[in-house]
Amino acid sequence: MPGKNVIRASVVQTCTAQYSLPDTLDKLDRFTRQAAQEGSRLAVFPEAFVGGYPRYSTFGCRVGSWPTPEGRDEFVRYHSSAIEVPGSEAVTRMEAISRETGVFLVVGVVERHLGTLYCTAVFVDPVEGYVAKHRKLVPTVMERIVWGQGDAAHMPVHEATFIPKSEGQAVKAKISATMCWYGTQIYCAPTIDDGDGWLHSMHHIALEGRCFVLSAIQYAENKDYPEGHAVANENDPIEPNVMIAGGSVIISPLGKTLAGPLKKQEGILTADLDLDEIARGKFDLDVVGHYSRPDVFDFKLLKRDE
């Protein structure tokens, strides 16, 4: 029987529906309701779930050359599938889903602001609605040609109140996305990284940050992308037609795998997060407390000798 300081949470392993916003939001609705039926009060969706992760796309770019006309056309399609945060009908729909299900949502989206796109995680509270967003600080490798850099203004640690589905005491927890060691308790990591190295990183973050890690990874096949999009190798003997292979996982503050990793399919992983485990972990390692040594690790600006 879960204790009074427990939050039931889910990570959702799924993908965008061919860059179609209505169809993708319908998937968000369906999976959130499934998570709610399992008793979850928190659901984390993958990186770029709304808007799509353009795996294998080049957008007609080569070093030293301008994008090709075809590449610019592809960017227009991708740009059109992005959403504004807040102030869009898509965010309003997320708020309605969260409110109707009682599930706090962390959703990876492609955000459009002026002429620039950002890889963003949106926080939606069942009562307050949209409360915060985190923009990916440093897009990686080819991501840089389509996503702008985030900034310090969009690195929230949000204190949320989770109300149990059945009778029970409300639980407060600090929640963040792709950041750690700032007093966060639930570290949400939406991603498309399906490599084994990512799983090792998630265990490391949980252990060193003494926090729960919820990593939601896309699972996508060629059929999930729009016609004309680059596709995976259909002749691959191991994973034919697989664009993103999944691997979602939930990890405790002491590095125990609570659920997953989930591979080769869409689906939901659910676990009970006992917040007392954080205190158990911080007993011997608190990187923002007794293990912090600002007297040793300090930043100083030294004048260079002329």
NUMAR-484298 format. One line per field, with one value per residue (C-alpha): residue number from 1; residue in three letters; z, x, y. Coordinates in steps of 0.05 Angstrom, whole numbers. Layout:
BEGIN
nr: c(NUM; ...)
rest: c(Ala; ...)
w: c(Z; ...)
u: c(X; ...)
v: c(Y; ...)
***
This chain:
BEGIN
nr: c(1; 2; 3; 4; 5; 6; 7; 8; 9; 10; 11; 12; 13; 14; 15; 16; 17; 18; 19; 20; 21; 22; 23; 24; 25; 26; 27; 28; 29; 30; 31; 32; 33; 34; 35; 36; 37; 38; 39; 40; 41; 42; 43; 44; 45; 46; 47; 48; 49; 50; 51; 52; 53; 54; 55; 56; 57; 58; 59; 60; 61; 62; 63; 64; 65; 66; 67; 68; 69; 70; 71; 72; 73; 74; 75; 76; 77; 78; 79; 80; 81; 82; 83; 84; 85; 86; 87; 88; 89; 90; 91; 92; 93; 94; 95; 96; 97; 98; 99; 100; 101; 102; 103; 104; 105; 106; 107; 108; 109; 110; 111; 112; 113; 114; 115; 116; 117; 118; 119; 120; 121; 122; 123; 124; 125; 126; 127; 128; 129; 130; 131; 132; 133; 134; 135; 136; 137; 138; 139; 140; 141; 142; 143; 144; 145; 146; 147; 148; 149; 150; 151; 152; 153; 154; 155; 156; 157; 158; 159; 160; 161; 162; 163; 164; 165; 166; 167; 168; 169; 170; 171; 172; 173; 174; 175; 176; 177; 178; 179; 180; 181; 182; 183; 184; 185; 186; 187; 188; 189; 190; 191; 192; 193; 194; 195; 196; 197; 198; 199; 200; 201; 202; 203; 204; 205; 206; 207; 208; 209; 210; 211; 212; 213; 214; 215; 216; 217; 218; 219; 220; 221; 222; 223; 224; 225; 226; 227; 228; 229; 230; 231; 232; 233; 234; 235; 236; 237; 238; 239; 240; 241; 242; 243; 244; 245; 246; 247; 248; 249; 250; 251; 252; 253; 254; 255; 256; 257; 258; 259; 260; 261; 262; 263; 264; 265; 266; 267; 268; 269; 270; 271; 272; 273; 274; 275; 276; 277; 278; 279; 280; 281; 282; 283; 284; 285; 286; 287; 288; 289; 290; 291; 292; 293; 294; 295; 296; 297; 298; 299; 300; 301; 302; 303; 304; 305; 306)
rest: c(Met; Pro; Gly; Lys; Asn; Val; Ile; Arg; Ala; Ser; Val; Val; Gln; Thr; Cys; Thr; Ala; Gln; Tyr; Ser; Leu; Pro; Asp; Thr; Leu; Asp; Lys; Leu; Asp; Arg; Phe; Thr; Arg; Gln; Ala; Ala; Gln; Glu; Gly; Ser; Arg; Leu; Ala; Val; Phe; Pro; Glu; Ala; Phe; Val; Gly; Gly; Tyr; Pro; Arg; Tyr; Ser; Thr; Phe; Gly; Cys; Arg; Val; Gly; Ser; Trp; Pro; Thr; Pro; Glu; Gly; Arg; Asp; Glu; Phe; Val; Arg; Tyr; His; Ser; Ser; Ala; Ile; Glu; Val; Pro; Gly; Ser; Glu; Ala; Val; Thr; Arg; Met; Glu; Ala; Ile; Ser; Arg; Glu; Thr; Gly; Val; Phe; Leu; Val; Val; Gly; Val; Val; Glu; Arg; His; Leu; Gly; Thr; Leu; Tyr; Cys; Thr; Ala; Val; Phe; Val; Asp; Pro; Val; Glu; Gly; Tyr; Val; Ala; Lys; His; Arg; Lys; Leu; Val; Pro; Thr; Val; Met; Glu; Arg; Ile; Val; Trp; Gly; Gln; Gly; Asp; Ala; Ala; His; Met; Pro; Val; His; Glu; Ala; Thr; Phe; Ile; Pro; Lys; Ser; Glu; Gly; Gln; Ala; Val; Lys; Ala; Lys; Ile; Ser; Ala; Thr; Met; Cys; Trp; Tyr; Gly; Thr; Gln; Ile; Tyr; Cys; Ala; Pro; Thr; Ile; Asp; Asp; Gly; Asp; Gly; Trp; Leu; His; Ser; Met; His; His; Ile; Ala; Leu; Glu; Gly; Arg; Cys; Phe; Val; Leu; Ser; Ala; Ile; Gln; Tyr; Ala; Glu; Asn; Lys; Asp; Tyr; Pro; Glu; Gly; His; Ala; Val; Ala; Asn; Glu; Asn; Asp; Pro; Ile; Glu; Pro; Asn; Val; Met; Ile; Ala; Gly; Gly; Ser; Val; Ile; Ile; Ser; Pro; Leu; Gly; Lys; Thr; Leu; Ala; Gly; Pro; Leu; Lys; Lys; Gln; Glu; Gly; Ile; Leu; Thr; Ala; Asp; Leu; Asp; Leu; Asp; Glu; Ile; Ala; Arg; Gly; Lys; Phe; Asp; Leu; Asp; Val; Val; Gly; His; Tyr; Ser; Arg; Pro; Asp; Val; Phe; Asp; Phe; Lys; Leu; Leu; Lys; Arg; Asp; Glu)
w: c(0; -21; 35; 44; 10; -56; -126; -180; -246; -317; -377; -444; -501; -566; -626; -667; -716; -783; -760; -755; -695; -687; -691; -643; -592; -598; -580; -521; -498; -505; -470; -414; -400; -400; -349; -307; -307; -278; -222; -246; -227; -271; -343; -382; -459; -503; -533; -593; -586; -610; -674; -688; -685; -757; -754; -815; -845; -874; -894; -957; -917; -929; -898; -938; -978; -970; -960; -1024; -1045; -1027; -959; -947; -966; -916; -862; -879; -867; -802; -780; -793; -747; -687; -635; -595; -520; -488; -527; -576; -584; -573; -504; -489; -509; -463; -406; -418; -420; -355; -321; -342; -321; -260; -290; -288; -358; -380; -456; -506; -561; -618; -600; -651; -628; -682; -737; -692; -668; -599; -570; -508; -450; -428; -356; -349; -282; -274; -234; -256; -329; -364; -311; -343; -400; -408; -473; -493; -478; -531; -592; -612; -678; -737; -690; -690; -761; -741; -666; -630; -563; -497; -442; -366; -367; -384; -333; -282; -220; -208; -143; -161; -119; -136; -113; -108; -152; -92; -22; 6; 24; -30; -42; -62; -103; -141; -215; -271; -341; -364; -307; -240; -174; -162; -109; -159; -137; -202; -261; -327; -387; -452; -508; -573; -552; -558; -546; -487; -465; -450; -400; -364; -361; -330; -275; -262; -257; -209; -165; -164; -161; -111; -150; -189; -263; -313; -384; -439; -506; -573; -609; -683; -748; -820; -824; -769; -813; -870; -942; -972; -905; -900; -871; -835; -871; -891; -901; -830; -806; -733; -734; -803; -811; -740; -736; -660; -618; -550; -483; -434; -361; -289; -239; -164; -126; -107; -179; -177; -242; -223; -293; -361; -404; -455; -525; -594; -581; -558; -487; -417; -357; -288; -219; -149; -130; -55; -40; 25; -19; -35; 39; 44; -13; 11; 78; 47; -15; -23; -79; -61; 14; 54; -9; -37; -29; -56; -17; -61; -127; -141; -202; -203; -258; -260; -296; -348; -343; -395)
u: c(0; 32; 50; 22; 82; 75; 60; 40; 71; 76; 122; 90; 129; 97; 109; 79; 25; 56; 65; -11; -28; -101; -81; -23; -66; -116; -59; -41; -113; -117; -52; -65; -132; -99; -48; -104; -139; -75; -79; -24; -24; 36; 49; 112; 112; 174; 217; 184; 121; 78; 110; 153; 227; 254; 299; 343; 322; 376; 331; 374; 434; 508; 567; 584; 519; 450; 391; 362; 292; 267; 299; 265; 199; 210; 225; 160; 122; 159; 150; 76; 70; 99; 57; 60; 70; 27; -30; -46; -106; -58; -39; -113; -128; -72; -102; -170; -141; -102; -163; -210; -163; -130; -62; -3; 28; 100; 98; 155; 134; 165; 152; 146; 164; 169; 210; 248; 232; 251; 252; 209; 179; 111; 84; 8; -26; -97; -119; -74; -68; -3; 48; 118; 162; 234; 271; 328; 390; 436; 408; 455; 492; 442; 386; 420; 396; 322; 320; 343; 380; 342; 361; 362; 293; 263; 293; 238; 235; 160; 127; 65; 10; -11; -80; -89; -143; -173; -179; -114; -70; -46; 29; 73; 137; 186; 188; 235; 254; 324; 360; 384; 417; 373; 329; 286; 253; 223; 269; 232; 274; 234; 281; 289; 357; 346; 418; 444; 486; 424; 400; 467; 461; 392; 418; 476; 430; 383; 441; 479; 419; 382; 318; 268; 282; 226; 251; 198; 228; 193; 179; 168; 167; 170; 94; 91; 124; 90; 98; 164; 201; 268; 259; 300; 334; 278; 329; 356; 352; 345; 297; 269; 228; 243; 259; 265; 269; 244; 274; 232; 248; 232; 289; 291; 338; 382; 388; 336; 298; 224; 196; 225; 263; 207; 230; 201; 131; 88; 62; 61; 105; 77; 109; 96; 145; 156; 185; 215; 265; 295; 311; 339; 386; 406; 428; 496; 497; 464; 498; 463; 471; 526; 562; 565; 633; 627; 690; 730; 692; 685; 685; 735; 752; 826; 860; 908; 979; 994)
v: c(0; 67; 115; 184; 218; 181; 206; 156; 177; 153; 163; 156; 125; 148; 194; 249; 230; 250; 322; 328; 371; 348; 274; 284; 319; 262; 215; 260; 256; 180; 165; 215; 182; 114; 139; 168; 101; 71; 122; 168; 241; 259; 240; 257; 256; 253; 308; 342; 299; 358; 383; 323; 305; 310; 250; 239; 306; 352; 410; 416; 441; 432; 468; 530; 530; 561; 513; 486; 509; 439; 445; 512; 481; 425; 476; 512; 447; 436; 508; 502; 442; 479; 515; 579; 573; 598; 629; 573; 527; 468; 492; 505; 433; 408; 448; 416; 346; 359; 389; 333; 277; 309; 292; 341; 341; 351; 351; 358; 407; 445; 518; 573; 643; 697; 664; 615; 545; 518; 448; 460; 422; 450; 443; 439; 436; 407; 468; 525; 505; 524; 543; 541; 519; 497; 510; 464; 504; 475; 440; 383; 376; 383; 404; 473; 487; 484; 500; 562; 562; 567; 615; 623; 654; 586; 539; 530; 487; 486; 465; 426; 397; 326; 304; 228; 197; 162; 189; 212; 271; 319; 316; 374; 363; 405; 386; 406; 385; 367; 402; 378; 396; 457; 426; 389; 325; 299; 307; 299; 281; 280; 257; 219; 190; 115; 94; 53; 113; 153; 101; 105; 181; 176; 130; 177; 238; 201; 179; 244; 290; 245; 255; 214; 212; 203; 195; 192; 172; 170; 105; 118; 79; 103; 103; 156; 209; 248; 226; 249; 251; 215; 144; 92; 34; -13; -69; -67; -139; -119; -59; -49; 15; 38; 112; 119; 56; 79; 60; 101; 90; 112; 112; 124; 172; 112; 89; 33; 22; 27; 16; 1; 8; -1; -20; -34; -8; 50; 46; 73; 59; 75; 75; 102; 157; 155; 224; 199; 163; 231; 243; 172; 188; 257; 226; 212; 257; 325; 364; 429; 418; 384; 360; 430; 466; 537; 554; 506; 510; 584; 629; 686; 734; 746; 803; 778; 804; 856)
***
